[in-house]
Amino acid sequence: MSADASDLQAVFYWAQALLTALDQQDPLGTVFSVDEDILGVYEYDASGPSYDDRVVNRATIRLYWAVIGLVSEWLGCKVEDLTIVVLAHELSHAYTQLGADIEGRRWSAVKFARLEAAVAEGLAQYYTDRVLRRLASRYPEALSAHEKMLPHQPDIYRTHQNWLEDFTPEAIRRAMLEMRRWNERTLGDLERRLIEARNNLEPGH
């Protein structure tokens, strides 16, 4: 074997070993295991004492471009598609908190901040999925990027997956409003409300 061929083979084995190490380390899993919002964040002010559910809380959405670029490369998707996913998710947080019911009531910032994380993220992920499916004709790869990312994210970001098949959007909204109305906080509370909403909306279910 020539020196050139030997060098190429050494590089091949090195690259193979490196890829194997990366697969074992799961860089995406490592990034998503960080207990912070790393791709984007929905920020609102929950420091005040007000429980008024008719006040519009000032909120801000921030996207972290450097991390979005890095994660999109690891996922093998376009930065633009992952950006759509992140923006849809953060806007879903805003809709969940600020979306008023027919009486003009919202989730006050103080109460929203006390929700179990699985509730806040589950609802945001549910609406993210719905939005991306609605936009699929315009941005078909955004939904794909969302689905590629899910297996690498913490469990609370997959809370919604059974809801997509088991509950209608009307049941989700009704359960969310009932939970908000009665100042409930936990995933168990929400899942009980979901079953109640389904039974009330679909008596023959």
ZAKOL-641221 format. One record per residue (C-alpha): x negated, y negated, z negated. Coordinates in Angstrom, 3 decimals. Layout:
BEGIN
@u = X&v = Y&w = Z
...
// end
This chain:
BEGIN
@u = 0.000&v = 0.000&w = 0.000
@u = -1.384&v = -3.402&w = 0.960
@u = -2.031&v = -6.122&w = -1.586
@u = 0.802&v = -8.204&w = -0.119
@u = 3.262&v = -5.313&w = -0.396
@u = 2.114&v = -4.623&w = -3.946
@u = 2.635&v = -8.263&w = -4.907
@u = 6.123&v = -8.260&w = -3.405
@u = 7.007&v = -5.101&w = -5.255
@u = 5.753&v = -6.614&w = -8.529
@u = 7.897&v = -9.704&w = -7.936
@u = 10.876&v = -7.487&w = -7.129
@u = 10.512&v = -5.538&w = -10.374
@u = 10.039&v = -8.762&w = -12.339
@u = 13.195&v = -10.296&w = -10.838
@u = 15.134&v = -7.103&w = -11.479
@u = 14.001&v = -7.046&w = -15.110
@u = 14.922&v = -10.712&w = -15.516
@u = 18.418&v = -10.196&w = -14.094
@u = 18.918&v = -7.190&w = -16.358
@u = 17.861&v = -9.269&w = -19.362
@u = 20.270&v = -12.039&w = -18.387
@u = 23.117&v = -9.554&w = -18.021
@u = 22.379&v = -8.169&w = -21.457
@u = 22.139&v = -11.599&w = -23.034
@u = 25.361&v = -12.829&w = -21.385
@u = 24.406&v = -16.534&w = -21.160
@u = 28.034&v = -17.509&w = -20.603
@u = 29.105&v = -15.679&w = -23.725
@u = 26.328&v = -17.397&w = -25.647
@u = 27.392&v = -20.830&w = -24.404
@u = 31.067&v = -20.239&w = -25.175
@u = 30.281&v = -18.876&w = -28.632
@u = 29.226&v = -22.373&w = -29.691
@u = 31.891&v = -23.662&w = -32.072
@u = 32.361&v = -26.924&w = -30.192
@u = 34.189&v = -28.166&w = -27.113
@u = 31.389&v = -27.785&w = -24.580
@u = 33.062&v = -28.374&w = -21.199
@u = 35.430&v = -31.135&w = -22.190
@u = 37.387&v = -32.441&w = -25.153
@u = 40.763&v = -33.971&w = -25.953
@u = 40.149&v = -36.535&w = -28.705
@u = 42.867&v = -38.204&w = -30.766
@u = 43.025&v = -40.079&w = -34.032
@u = 44.352&v = -37.935&w = -36.882
@u = 42.813&v = -40.015&w = -39.647
@u = 45.861&v = -42.143&w = -40.333
@u = 48.550&v = -41.294&w = -42.906
@u = 51.452&v = -41.627&w = -40.480
@u = 53.730&v = -38.650&w = -39.848
@u = 55.899&v = -40.648&w = -37.445
@u = 56.722&v = -38.310&w = -34.555
@u = 57.795&v = -41.156&w = -32.275
@u = 54.436&v = -42.923&w = -32.199
@u = 52.219&v = -42.420&w = -29.151
@u = 48.761&v = -41.600&w = -30.462
@u = 45.888&v = -43.121&w = -28.514
@u = 43.860&v = -40.277&w = -27.080
@u = 40.868&v = -39.780&w = -24.788
@u = 39.723&v = -36.959&w = -22.527
@u = 36.000&v = -36.477&w = -21.966
@u = 34.390&v = -34.119&w = -19.458
@u = 30.814&v = -32.936&w = -19.966
@u = 29.407&v = -32.851&w = -16.467
@u = 26.023&v = -31.279&w = -17.219
@u = 27.594&v = -28.260&w = -18.917
@u = 30.298&v = -27.958&w = -16.247
@u = 27.549&v = -27.880&w = -13.595
@u = 25.577&v = -25.218&w = -15.449
@u = 28.574&v = -23.003&w = -16.159
@u = 29.901&v = -23.305&w = -12.607
@u = 26.551&v = -22.044&w = -11.308
@u = 26.646&v = -19.066&w = -13.673
@u = 30.240&v = -18.313&w = -12.682
@u = 29.472&v = -18.612&w = -8.981
@u = 32.122&v = -21.257&w = -8.365
@u = 32.122&v = -24.862&w = -7.197
@u = 31.647&v = -27.662&w = -9.688
@u = 34.806&v = -29.299&w = -8.332
@u = 36.891&v = -26.183&w = -9.008
@u = 35.668&v = -25.793&w = -12.581
@u = 36.233&v = -29.517&w = -13.140
@u = 39.881&v = -29.076&w = -12.134
@u = 40.179&v = -26.220&w = -14.650
@u = 38.659&v = -28.239&w = -17.496
@u = 40.734&v = -31.314&w = -16.714
@u = 43.927&v = -29.241&w = -16.516
@u = 43.121&v = -27.701&w = -19.902
@u = 42.483&v = -31.029&w = -21.629
@u = 45.581&v = -32.605&w = -20.053
@u = 47.543&v = -29.604&w = -21.330
@u = 46.401&v = -30.453&w = -24.857
@u = 47.670&v = -33.981&w = -24.269
@u = 51.003&v = -32.722&w = -22.908
@u = 51.397&v = -30.346&w = -25.854
@u = 50.884&v = -33.116&w = -28.387
@u = 52.286&v = -36.179&w = -26.615
@u = 54.985&v = -34.648&w = -24.412
@u = 58.190&v = -36.063&w = -25.898
@u = 61.390&v = -34.061&w = -26.175
@u = 64.780&v = -35.436&w = -25.158
@u = 64.952&v = -37.385&w = -28.447
@u = 61.556&v = -38.981&w = -27.885
@u = 59.814&v = -36.959&w = -30.586
@u = 56.192&v = -35.854&w = -30.307
@u = 53.724&v = -33.839&w = -32.360
@u = 52.257&v = -36.404&w = -34.743
@u = 48.461&v = -36.458&w = -34.719
@u = 48.241&v = -35.463&w = -38.389
@u = 50.425&v = -32.391&w = -37.918
@u = 48.879&v = -31.468&w = -34.576
@u = 45.417&v = -31.479&w = -36.164
@u = 46.591&v = -28.894&w = -38.702
@u = 47.662&v = -26.320&w = -36.127
@u = 45.880&v = -22.993&w = -36.148
@u = 43.305&v = -23.112&w = -33.325
@u = 44.890&v = -20.123&w = -31.581
@u = 48.159&v = -22.074&w = -31.277
@u = 46.597&v = -25.222&w = -29.816
@u = 44.339&v = -23.328&w = -27.426
@u = 46.951&v = -20.724&w = -26.522
@u = 49.461&v = -23.383&w = -25.493
@u = 46.801&v = -25.353&w = -23.597
@u = 45.680&v = -22.215&w = -21.749
@u = 49.271&v = -21.273&w = -20.924
@u = 49.955&v = -24.638&w = -19.312
@u = 46.533&v = -24.623&w = -17.641
@u = 47.447&v = -21.353&w = -15.938
@u = 50.834&v = -22.713&w = -14.872
@u = 49.324&v = -25.898&w = -13.461
@u = 46.586&v = -24.068&w = -11.538
@u = 49.120&v = -21.690&w = -10.009
@u = 51.255&v = -24.646&w = -8.957
@u = 48.179&v = -26.275&w = -7.357
@u = 46.961&v = -23.056&w = -5.733
@u = 47.880&v = -24.140&w = -2.203
@u = 45.687&v = -27.252&w = -2.554
@u = 42.923&v = -25.907&w = -4.812
@u = 42.951&v = -22.104&w = -4.407
@u = 39.545&v = -21.531&w = -6.000
@u = 40.358&v = -23.401&w = -9.215
@u = 42.579&v = -20.574&w = -10.464
@u = 39.833&v = -18.103&w = -9.565
@u = 37.304&v = -20.120&w = -11.588
@u = 39.694&v = -20.128&w = -14.544
@u = 40.132&v = -16.359&w = -14.376
@u = 36.377&v = -15.758&w = -14.013
@u = 35.706&v = -17.791&w = -17.130
@u = 38.322&v = -16.132&w = -19.371
@u = 36.392&v = -12.922&w = -20.211
@u = 33.464&v = -14.988&w = -21.492
@u = 35.519&v = -17.258&w = -23.737
@u = 36.414&v = -16.661&w = -27.398
@u = 39.553&v = -14.626&w = -28.108
@u = 41.733&v = -17.646&w = -28.904
@u = 41.411&v = -18.756&w = -25.271
@u = 43.134&v = -15.533&w = -24.196
@u = 46.023&v = -15.815&w = -26.663
@u = 48.360&v = -16.849&w = -23.853
@u = 47.820&v = -13.908&w = -21.524
@u = 50.767&v = -11.802&w = -22.721
@u = 52.995&v = -14.869&w = -22.739
@u = 52.632&v = -15.252&w = -18.979
@u = 54.539&v = -12.016&w = -18.382
@u = 56.711&v = -11.822&w = -21.492
@u = 58.154&v = -15.333&w = -21.749
@u = 59.593&v = -17.887&w = -19.348
@u = 58.362&v = -21.495&w = -19.327
@u = 61.698&v = -22.444&w = -20.916
@u = 61.067&v = -20.048&w = -23.810
@u = 57.548&v = -21.402&w = -24.308
@u = 58.773&v = -24.984&w = -24.433
@u = 61.670&v = -24.177&w = -26.745
@u = 59.433&v = -22.246&w = -29.143
@u = 56.902&v = -25.074&w = -29.141
@u = 59.580&v = -27.672&w = -29.935
@u = 61.089&v = -25.550&w = -32.713
@u = 57.676&v = -24.982&w = -34.230
@u = 56.983&v = -28.704&w = -34.107
@u = 60.402&v = -29.541&w = -35.555
@u = 59.934&v = -27.289&w = -38.595
@u = 56.292&v = -28.221&w = -39.158
@u = 54.964&v = -24.696&w = -38.589
@u = 51.260&v = -24.097&w = -37.981
@u = 50.273&v = -20.495&w = -37.324
@u = 50.149&v = -18.150&w = -34.354
@u = 52.554&v = -15.864&w = -36.213
@u = 55.037&v = -18.738&w = -36.446
@u = 54.766&v = -19.429&w = -32.727
@u = 55.139&v = -15.799&w = -31.692
@u = 58.246&v = -15.443&w = -33.874
@u = 59.688&v = -18.589&w = -32.273
@u = 58.890&v = -17.205&w = -28.819
@u = 60.894&v = -14.052&w = -29.451
@u = 63.783&v = -16.087&w = -30.857
@u = 63.712&v = -18.420&w = -27.853
@u = 63.672&v = -15.519&w = -25.398
@u = 66.617&v = -13.846&w = -27.141
@u = 68.597&v = -17.089&w = -27.236
@u = 67.886&v = -17.999&w = -23.616
@u = 68.238&v = -14.456&w = -22.263
@u = 70.901&v = -12.674&w = -24.334
@u = 70.648&v = -9.554&w = -22.207
@u = 66.869&v = -9.226&w = -22.532
// end
